[in-house]
Amino acid sequence: QFSRREIEVLTYLNANHVRPVSREELLNRVWGYAKGLDIETRPVDIHIAKLRRKLEDDPRSPRHLVTVRGAGYRLVND
């Protein structure tokens, strides 16, 4: 079962699946934080880790919810 926030993260990533989405963008668009604030991005990382445990066969080698180094996260739809 997915939490409301996990569904919101997945929905946003799916809507933007053609490009990586930064942690800051997720905080702005999903969590509702104002742009430019110096906010800890750890909540995003925690939610991504939880989603990987639920979605991936091997969460340590994700195929669907991938990290794009230096850019953010991307949901790969195959």
MARTITI-483550 format. One record per residue: x, y, z of N, C-alpha, C in turn. Coordinates in steps of 0.001 Angstrom, whole numbers, plus 500000, padded with zeros to 6 digits. Atoms other than C-alpha are relative to their C-alpha. Example, Ala and Ser with C-alpha at 12.3 -4.5 7.8 and 13.67 -1.06 7.14 Angstrom:
2
500890498810500000512300495500507800500900501200500000;499180498810499940513670498940507140499230501090500730;
//
This chain:
78
500837498822500000500000500000500000500888501249500000;499244498763500138501213503479499110499373501099500859;500497498844499249500951506565501308499563501080499013;500457498886500839499309509722499976501186500721499374;498822499279500509502709511419499626500727499173498946;499357500863500998504180508418497779499239500051498674;500816499905501216501286508559495313500223501346499326;499750498671500565501846512304494856501362500059499304;498663500023500603505565511747494177499959499218498689;500092500818501214504839508960491675499205500700498898;500821499282500981502144511028489964500800501115499347;499210498898500546504482513997489568501126499474499109;498922500572500805507379511861488340499452499424498695;500597500564501207505080510078485887499616501096499007;500390498892500875503766513385484521501213500647499330;498768499401500515507389514455483944501029498941499639;499112501150500200508838511073482957501039500194498895;499048499790501103510664512474479906501296500667500464;498809499302499497513183514285482122500197499689501475;499776500160498560514826514011485520499369501166500762;500600498999499126513119515884488347500890500153501223;499092499753498871515326517504490982499280499855501337;500557500056498653514824517107494713499270501302500327;500584498690499710514131520828494945498647500165499299;501268499914500721511421520606492277498931499160500684;500962500832499273509757517741494140499551500690501285;500373499285498776509872519757497359499051501154499689;500864498882500393508298522733495564498627499519499555;501248500412500654505662520861493573499168499002500799;500734501035499263504763517929495836499811500398501461;500082499618498593505552519191499342499454501418500183;500534498654499927504548522771498541500915501051500605;499055499025499462507699524500499775500290501082498971;499701498881500894508474527913498321501393499840499404;498692500057500659511315528166495826500973500926500706;498950499157499460514615529551497029500262499819501480;499756500243498581514287528378500606501104498959500144;498936500974499734517251526514502029499397498879500834;500735501078499341515381523306502831500764498690499857;499394501331500009516731519887503716499234499107499023;500638500842501013516047517488500836499863498538500437;500053501376499517516219514345502965498607499357499905;501315500648500145512420513801502966499785499401498607;500134500537501363512598513305499196500752498675499911;499196501225500055515378510733499535499321498851500744;500677501030499207513436508859502216498803499437499238;501163500461500758510291508705500079500414499205498761;499511500742501166512253507587497018500446498599500432;499553501308499504513856504792499066498805499100500322;501198500790499691510427503658500321499314499527498717;500626500374501271509027503710496791500791498913499288;499171501035500647511953501689495472499786498645500649;500244501268499315511357499033498124498663499392499560;501315500481500405507762498782496925499916499677498503;500127500129501457508333499025493149501039499102499337;498866500648500674511686497449492367500199498565500461;499599501359499629512727493801492276501242500056500877;498778499787499225516133494948493567500146501506500230;499961498560499730515871498399495226501400500617499910;498627499470500084519684498730495220500447500217498560;499726499824501433519700498492491406498687500325499289;501323499667500533516545500346490410499982500075498478;500209499941501450515210500016486869498861500942499646;501189499194500276512004502037487196500078501399500611;499872498715499310512752504819489684501497500263500170;498548499895500093516258505827488736500505501382500425;499317498748499688518682508471489932500785500429498773;499216499414501082520074510731487222501010500895500683;498940499335499246523366511842488662500075501494499678;499903498561500147523499515588489239498726500679499543;501242499406500519519921516070488007498776499692500855;501153500346499197517451514207490212499537498579499762;500612501322500153515067511294489813499137499968498748;500816500180501195513301509890486808499253498687500090;500810501212500058510470507399486497500068499472498573;499840500612501315511204505040483613498794499122499734;501179500778500401508062503752481941500383499094498849;499727500884501133508678500637479890498771499376499466;
//
